[in-house]
Structures are given as structure tokens and as C-alpha cells.
């Protein structure tokens, strides 16, 4: 794993928002980050807001209700808790915390008003979801016994992350004054501060990289704090630089390859095997060249980059611990 241009986020970062294009492993990276941050006796919370129950699948637990539940013990001690945030329940929390109106809110839910409100007003939905994350951050400020050292939010995809986090802009059409507006201001006082970092997950392919570049530009334009680029499913070249150059120029030693095959795989059509190997080498060269170009585009953003490898065995709980340990080694000031 490598981290060129590595700079750690501020030591007091508490809220880590993870986003990425679909298929890049966003939820996997968020879970591994929560494990890494919990190491050494820390207590972290891993949140999801899209209703996919991705956290439960990763940690092989039953579907998560709207309550905080411990899902893992971290390396060297520490705990990872998880929470699947429901917009309707978050609205009831909001009514209780700010107005002591949970009973009234429950009546509204029975009437269908809660679902109606959170569906027709996406800005309200987002301010409730982000507001829950900020309420968890403020627990630490208040020294509450159920507070967390870090919160990792598995956020929406990159294309929606700025709108999701920039709640002031989203609720401006709903309320320019009043309690909802004040709540949005309170949320932004955490989201847009040094206590928050938005990390982007990508793979070294053209579309995910372009979406990452566009996402960083949107976050920066909105004044939101960008953190690390996680290059997920990274694969090292299988050929040496000299071999890659030879394959690129059509100068592979075909005679030696044919002789080696004939001596170890007698009775097979060596020409067919050599032809297949040459094609594989060319495909590999194209893949390496593509990844180098995309990595160079990402480097122009001037953000710290952390590589996480493609794990041939797939992703399960054990793989999460492997990735978490790699994050600990390559990103030592993550907390």
C-alpha cells in the first residue's frame, strides 16, 4: 500500500464521511476505516443512511434496526458499533430533542405524515440524516458516557454527496428562518468544520476517476472539507518495468517462451499457448497504462492517496480486518 502526498487530517477530526461511485467498494472501505479507528481501545460508530443494510451484510449480522449495536471488536481492543439511520425515526428524534414531541411525532407517523414529509422534501430528509451524525459528534463534546471517539458515515454516492451534506442550500427553499433553518445551521457548523472530512473511494478506471474528480470540485466549491482518496482494489503489475516495455514494443522473447513451454508442457500446441500468453501480456500492459494515467489524474487533485489492494478471496469479515490493519499502517493519524 502506498500513500503519496500523504498528509493526515486534523487530529480532532471526529466525523469521517465516505463516498464513492457505485461498485468502488465504498461501504467496504467505510467498515474497514471504522475498524482501524477503533483500534487501541477506541470506540467508533459506523452509520449508513441509504437503507441498503450493507453494514449488516459485511459483518454477517441480522439487519440493523434504528438503534446503535455493537458489531465488532477491533484489533488491539476497541469496539465498532453500527447504526442504520431511518429518516422517519430521525424526524421523531428531532421532534423529541428540540420540542419534546416524540408522542406527537408518533401520532404523525400513524397518520402517514412523517413519510409524506420526508418524501416530498428531500432537503428535510437530508438534514435529518446528517443531523443524526452531528448529534453523535456533539455527544463527545458533552462528555456523555455513550459517546464515540469517531463516527464513520457511509454516505451516498459521489454524485449526490455534496447535495446531501450541504444542507443549508438544500433547506433554503423550505425554510429561510425558523427551527428547520436553525437546525441546518447547527448541522453545517459540524459538517463544514475541521471536525469533518469527506473521503472519496475510487478504482483506477476512467468513469470512477472522473466522478471522483468532479466530486472533489463540487465539495470544494461548497466549502466542504475533503480528506483522503482511497484507491480501492489496487493491483500491482505482474511484469517488471522492462517486461512491460518489451510487451508494449512487441519485443517479448518469443523463442525463449516457446522453449520454456515445450520443456515443461510437452505434447501441447506451444504456438497456441504462446499466442495466448502474448495477448494476455498486451492486455496487462494496457491495464497498467490505464491505471497509471488515472492515478496521474487523481494526483493532480493534491490530496493524500491511500491504496487498498484487491483481495483475491473476496470480502468477508476477515477481509475487513486485513484492510483495517493496512489502513492503520498507511494512515497512522486517521483519528
Buried (B, 14 or more C-beta within 10 A) or exposed (E): BEBEEBEBBBEEBBBBBBBBBEEBBBBBBBBBBBBBBBBBEBBBBBBBBBEEBBBBEBBEBEEBEBEBBEBBEBBEEBBBBBBBBBBBBBBBBBBBEBEEBBEEBBEBBEEEBBBEBBEEBBBBBBBBBBBBBBBBBBBBEEEEEEBBBBBBBBBBBBBBBBBBBBBBBBBEEBBEEEEBBEBBEBBBEBBBBEBBBBBBBBBBBEEBBBBBBEBBEBBEEBEBBBBBBBBBBBBEBEBEEEBBEBBBEEEBEBEEBBEEBBEEEEEEEBEEBBEEBBEEBBEBBEBBEBBEEBBEBBEEBEBBBBBBBEBEEEBEBEBBBBBBBBBBEBBEEBB
